[in-house]
Amino acid sequence: MQQIGRLLLILGILLAAVGLLLSLGIGTKWIGRLPGDIRIEKENVRFYFPITTCLLGSLLLSAILWLLRR
């Protein structure tokens, strides 16, 4: 039970830090605008799929969870 509490505390701190950075405008310039993100804009249609951003986020989250399990 103590490990779950520690995990929740760490995740809460990380979430608060990310929220603070995004509210200050830090990181909003490159999130979703990486090379490899798909963006199609025509007259009446806009399609956007941030595949590279999703892969980077998944890699970062996997690394954090791997470090927490050690």
Backbone torsions as a table, in degrees:
resi	resn	phi	psi	omega
1	MET	NA	-30.9	-179.0
2	GLN	-68.2	-33.9	179.5
3	GLN	-68.8	-36.2	178.5
4	ILE	-65.9	-41.0	177.5
5	GLY	-62.1	-41.6	179.2
6	ARG	-65.3	-43.0	179.5
7	LEU	-62.5	-44.7	179.0
8	LEU	-63.7	-38.0	178.2
9	LEU	-64.9	-45.4	-179.9
10	ILE	-65.5	-43.1	178.9
11	LEU	-64.6	-36.8	177.2
12	GLY	-65.3	-41.7	178.0
13	ILE	-65.5	-42.3	178.0
14	LEU	-63.8	-41.5	179.1
15	LEU	-65.0	-40.4	177.5
16	ALA	-65.3	-39.6	179.3
17	ALA	-65.5	-43.2	178.4
18	VAL	-64.7	-41.7	177.9
19	GLY	-62.3	-40.0	177.9
20	LEU	-64.8	-44.7	179.3
21	LEU	-62.6	-41.6	-179.7
22	LEU	-69.9	-35.9	179.3
23	SER	-70.7	-26.8	176.6
24	LEU	-83.2	-8.8	178.8
25	GLY	90.2	5.9	179.4
26	ILE	-83.9	124.3	178.2
27	GLY	96.3	-11.0	-178.6
28	THR	-78.5	-11.9	180.0
29	LYS	-74.6	-34.5	-174.8
30	TRP	-107.9	-17.9	179.9
31	ILE	-68.2	119.7	-179.7
32	GLY	87.3	0.8	-179.9
33	ARG	-125.3	29.6	179.6
34	LEU	-81.0	156.4	174.3
35	PRO	-62.1	132.6	-177.8
36	GLY	105.6	-14.6	174.1
37	ASP	-73.7	133.4	-175.1
38	ILE	-89.7	126.0	178.4
39	ARG	-138.3	120.2	177.5
40	ILE	-123.5	120.6	179.5
41	GLU	-126.3	120.4	174.7
42	LYS	-122.5	-170.4	-174.6
43	GLU	-57.2	-55.1	-175.2
44	ASN	-111.2	2.2	-173.6
45	VAL	-130.7	134.9	172.3
46	ARG	-129.0	126.0	177.6
47	PHE	-125.3	131.4	-176.8
48	TYR	-141.1	124.7	176.9
49	PHE	-135.0	106.4	-176.2
50	PRO	-82.3	70.9	-174.3
51	ILE	-65.7	-41.4	179.8
52	THR	-67.3	-40.0	177.6
53	THR	-63.6	-39.9	178.0
54	CYS	-64.8	-43.2	179.3
55	LEU	-64.0	-41.4	178.7
56	LEU	-64.9	-42.5	177.4
57	GLY	-63.8	-40.0	178.2
58	SER	-65.1	-42.0	178.4
59	LEU	-63.6	-43.2	179.2
60	LEU	-64.6	-45.3	178.7
61	LEU	-64.4	-39.8	177.7
62	SER	-63.5	-40.5	179.2
63	ALA	-65.7	-40.7	179.6
64	ILE	-65.4	-45.6	179.8
65	LEU	-66.4	-35.4	177.2
66	TRP	-64.4	-40.3	179.0
67	LEU	-67.3	-35.5	179.9
68	LEU	-70.6	-28.7	179.7
69	ARG	-76.5	-22.4	-178.0
70	ARG	-70.2	NA	NA
